[in-house]
């Protein structure tokens, strides 16, 4: 069930969680630092983003998403797999969020 509220453009990143218990696959998507949603939420989106043959783990993307929840399963961020996304370079992310960018 969707939590009331609009969709927003946010930056997300791929990562390898410490534990994959209850998760599908080794690579997942979460909001990047300093975004509208906390980093401990998972992002449901196109599986293309976690395809390591296309994008290395740690790649950042800009996509349209909103907060939602599963009946009794907790909140997560949702973006339709049909919607476009853009790759965000580390330089662009650093310009947008200078205090949160990773050192390269």
C-alpha positions in Angstrom: 0.0 0.0 0.0 1.4 3.4 -0.9 2.1 5.9 1.8 0.3 9.1 0.9 2.7 11.6 -0.8 4.2 12.6 -4.1 7.0 11.0 -6.1 10.4 12.8 -5.9 13.6 12.6 -7.9 16.3 11.1 -5.6 19.7 9.6 -6.0 20.2 6.0 -5.1 23.2 3.7 -5.1 23.9 0.0 -5.4 25.6 -1.9 -2.6 26.3 -5.4 -1.2 24.5 -5.8 2.1 26.4 -7.4 5.0 23.6 -10.0 5.3 21.3 -11.1 2.5 19.0 -13.0 4.8 15.5 -12.4 3.5 16.8 -10.6 0.4 17.0 -11.7 -3.2 20.4 -11.5 -4.8 23.8 -10.2 -3.7 23.4 -6.5 -4.9 20.7 -4.1 -3.7 19.7 -0.5 -4.1 19.3 2.1 -1.3 19.0 5.9 -1.1 22.4 7.6 -1.4 23.6 9.7 1.5 21.8 13.0 2.2 18.6 12.1 0.3 15.0 12.5 1.1 14.8 8.9 2.5 17.1 7.2 5.0 19.8 4.9 3.7 18.5 1.9 5.7 15.5 1.6 3.4 15.6 -0.7 0.4 14.6 0.6 -3.1 12.4 -1.4 -5.4 13.3 -0.5 -9.0 14.5 -1.8 -12.3 16.7 -4.9 -12.0 19.0 -3.3 -14.6 20.5 -1.2 -11.8 21.8 -4.3 -10.0 23.2 -5.9 -13.2 26.9 -5.8 -12.4 27.7 -6.6 -16.1 26.2 -3.1 -16.8 27.1 -1.1 -13.7 29.6 -1.8 -11.0 28.5 -2.0 -7.4 28.4 1.6 -5.9 27.0 3.2 -9.1 24.6 6.0 -8.3 21.4 6.7 -10.3 18.8 9.4 -10.3 15.2 8.1 -10.5 11.7 9.1 -9.5 10.5 7.3 -6.3 8.2 7.5 -3.3 7.9 6.0 0.1 5.6 3.0 0.3 5.0 0.0 2.6 4.1 -3.6 2.5 1.2 -4.8 4.7 3.0 -5.6 7.9 6.3 -5.7 6.1 7.7 -2.2 6.7 8.5 0.8 4.6 10.6 0.9 1.4 11.2 3.2 -1.5 9.4 2.3 -4.8 10.3 3.3 -8.4 8.6 1.6 -11.3 10.9 -0.7 -13.3 9.4 0.9 -16.5 10.6 4.4 -15.6 13.8 6.0 -16.9 16.8 6.6 -14.7 20.1 8.4 -15.2 23.6 7.4 -14.0 25.1 10.0 -11.7 28.8 10.3 -11.7 30.8 10.7 -8.4 31.8 14.2 -9.5 28.1 15.2 -10.1 27.1 13.7 -6.7 30.0 15.5 -5.0 28.8 18.8 -6.5 25.3 18.2 -5.3 26.2 16.9 -1.9 29.8 17.9 -1.1 29.8 16.7 2.5 28.4 13.3 1.6 30.4 12.3 -1.4 32.8 9.3 -1.1 36.5 9.9 -1.4 37.8 8.4 -4.6 
